[in-house]
């Protein structure tokens, strides 16, 4: 079995680029970076076809034993099933396209080789994450992508702001990682293993027995573990309350935003929850928490996206919001719906980011959408593909992939066993917001008059990935179509061997039609409203700005989370650090040093060099030894 | 046994070679002889043979330590080319005396009778008294020799008195007979044990009987100091442990507290005094005192795990000491003295030497990935298994203090500049020995199982 080649190839590429990066030409580095990714994608394809045409049996491949301590011997073991395949496919395939795009985008950058080394390292770690057989290895990949994300956000490190953004991303996700680690400790304490299969088997037998009561750690233990895992997922996937790092992470090069902060890394949290679904099924509370986090996040981020003027920040908030949908679906137990949305989202969000990158590069690094405009005719390919991506993000009915995946989540929010009218309304409002902010961005950027001249047009290396991604953004949805529209369930039945399918409390066809109609109307309404305000009647905006200025500023700041955390956590912490400048814990060591100096002075006096003293000392010592023994 | 004979005959043969002025043959003959001795010792593995009406016992313990002593001597000989020629005309004496000392060391690790212990110690010590003073025209060397001799004689008094008392209490010199005599409660026996402990403590420089160590190390030629720090210390501890393991183990409840007190004293005396030494040789001397303290921890845990811990520790310590003393010799020869400032800028002029010395002091300090880490690890482990947690805590504090002074030389080499420093020339012997040492420190630091499971 040559499954190991999939993560090994990007790692090999990274290794070559790190070791020989300074000696390689840019062309060579590009070939190594893209080539290793391309081969990895190809190999994923081969492995995937073998998997599909075979018995679809999960494959477990132990490469070697990692370590063996006290009866615990986690292996460097890969596990390949349909869920891993979906993620592996997206990571390698979208990753490859982004690599190709980057050769164009970064062509004039001095750090070209370093960029590809990081990018390859990132993809390798991400593959390790989704292919890991045990949670320890998964955690290794998890930390690996965290590290690469830090390196790539701060890629242009000469600007201190980028370094600050990188640190922010690292520290905020680290909070989630810590929760995740504690969750792992608890899991290990409860079960004595971190093997995913063993954990899920244990959870499954508990579920088919008396539910959480027969779980070794009791219901409270299961809930605690599930919530700690959610903590990790929330950090990595930028959900409330740890979402603040993602908008700032746009400081990195745009392909990085596309790869890491849209298509793959931020969905690691989704993967984690879906992979560990057995634990969550034991704890209804944690499921509710997940759906609640998702709902709040998708609304908050949707509102924030409405008021951004930086093209990449609009997309960043839309990512947070779309992952909110995935979390909502996970919380509803609609596992495959969440993964399906991840699947389509990866294509259209990568497309949007790459399109945004092409625009930004053409306009000499201008990111403010209000200084763009009229790009429809200047950049036709970018315009059409960006429009397709936007339509898919806004879930334009019937023709886009985003519609089918989002519709499934909406329907589950209404009709799923954990669904409720409230969740459905919130998700629908979110859909409306999505359409509104997406097309606000499109209209402001591509319609109207030209404000910044186009200095440079994207080459083939950049446009071809856009076109391919655009095709996927349109077509990827048709592998899963609701039963009133054609009933195709390729995707969910593919995942059914890994993820249980949810029960519906109502299967009324009428309700489903109505839900779809409502969602479609809301989407079209959002687009229409954006058209009204930003194309037909822009003057009315000024009045609205006057009336709702404070609210807009609030939305613009992302609901003030940054300021809240600053005054709640950062200020007290820096105060404490200032107060404790002469570190209290250090006093142990300085005390030890002082004690040593004092004792040394005493003992130095014994070094007289005079033999009489030495002999006297020895004789006294011997006498003391003999005296001590009398008292024993 | 064959190896002991080879070493002794070799010493005599080397003397004759000196007499007939075959100076160039000295080193090859010695090296070949030592290799043969090591091979012969290895043949005795698992044989457990007694010799001379139970005076000597070549068990695995004796074999392992004999081989260690022989191979360490071999490493030292590897460094000795062109060394003795510069300080003396009678080069053969050096080789012969060191080989005689080695023979004494082999007796010390294989005795099964108190008389043999005494004979071994004396063969070793008397050779060393001469070696310490071999630079006849150097007052420091003479002083070192005389001090060592007087202190040694004083210690021998204790040792002999203790031996006599034990004979009085048990009626035997034989270790097995002593162990089975059942006289552990008698005051005679107890006093004897303590007096022997004092005598042996002198030899392995355990506080408060360590005071001679820095003066003697400082006055002796560098290579002889290296020999004292490695071969003599290893032999001394192996003898110490062998005696207490085979003869006095049953009475451990009685002497353990004394050993614990000596251990604390030694740790603090060695480490604290080393902190502000500014001469590297003296620093190493004090550090050798502190290592005696760590080794005493293992004596507390009588049993086979203790032998294993002492073996691992002495291997690691000997390797690191060979490198540290060797580089000290090179630096003090090239730059006039062994002051820590003389090491400034070594990383730039001689990266290999700087790296080797860094590795050696890291091993002495017990930093992971070096053999020294596992030396400390096993010693602490056996002490913990015996319940001496408080003692191990103190030992760890001392290890922390140790890092301070060990790293002074690293700082000097890597962070301080010396504008007039020129590269030090290495002869092939040095290069080979230092490379072997580097390799072994890493090897045993990464695969400690290679040496930890021998005994």
Interface residues (C-beta under 8 A of the other chain):
Chain A: X592 X593 X596 X597 X599 X600 X603 X604 X606 X607 X609 X611 X613 X614 X615 X617 X618 X620 X621 X622 X625 X626 X628 X629 X632
Chain B: X147 X150 X151 X154 X155 X158 X190 X191 X194 X195 X197 X198 X202 X207 X208 X209 X211 X212 X214 X215 X254 X255 X257 X258 X261 X262 X268 X269 X271 X272 X273 X275 X276 X397 X400 X401 X404
